[in-house]
């Protein structure tokens, strides 16, 4: 079609690709599982825990992020009784 402008550029398709980002994350996470059922069971439980350790980083300064993560790891330790972050020796 000679009358139509055809544009090709590395970043033109980013908007479409970014809409698939959550799907791609789940696919990547499933690679280590032997079956899709096992992956789905794990991801069903993990999907509630994962956001706890991933604050909306773009809204925080580095100091705020460190403080927020310290609070979140303290809460995690209280809830589970397991240390979430290794301590420096």
N, C-alpha and C positions, 0 to 999 in steps of 0.2 A: 504494500500500500504506500506508494510514493507520496501521497498528499498528507499522510499522518506523520507527526513528529515522533520518532522513536528515541526515547532517552534511556540510556543505561549508565548507571552510576552505582558505586558500591553502597551508598546509603539510601537509595530510593526505596528499597523494600523493607527498611527497618521497622516501619509502623506495623506492617503485616506480620513480620517475624516476631516482634515483641509481644503481640497478642497471644502467641503460642508459648510464651516463656514458662508459665506454670506447668503446662503439659510437658515441655522439655525437661523441666526440673524433676518431675515425677518419673519420666522415662529414665533419666540418668540415675535416679535413686534405685530403680528396679533392676539395674544391671547386675547387682551382686546377689540376687535372689534366684533360687532354683525354679520357683514356680510363680506364676502371676498371683495365685491365691495367697501365697506367703507374703508376697510384696504388698498386696492389698491389705492384708491384716496388719502388717507393720505400719504402713502409711496411714491407715485409719487411726491408729493410736498416736503415731508420731505427729500427725497434722495438728493436733491440739497442743502439743508440747513445743514444736518448732518455733512458732511466733514469739514464745517467751524469750528465746535467746536471739531473736533477730529484731531489735527495735528499729524504728524508722530512722535509719542513720542519717539520711539527708536533712533531717529536721534538728539534729543535735550537733553541738560543738564537740570537739574531742574530749574535753573535760566532762561535759554533760554525759557523753557516751560512757566514759569510764565509770562515773558515779552510778549511772543507770544499770550498767552491767554488774557492778558490785552488789547492788540491791537485788537484782534478779538472781544472781548466783547464791546470795544469802537465803532468799526465799526458797530456791530449789533445794538447798542443803537442809532447810527446816522441814520441807515437805517430804523429801525422800530419805534423809539421813545420809546421803552420799555427797561427798565434796564434788562440786561441779568444775572447779578450776584447780589445777595443780599449783601448789605453793612453791615459791622460790626458796631453795635451801641455801 
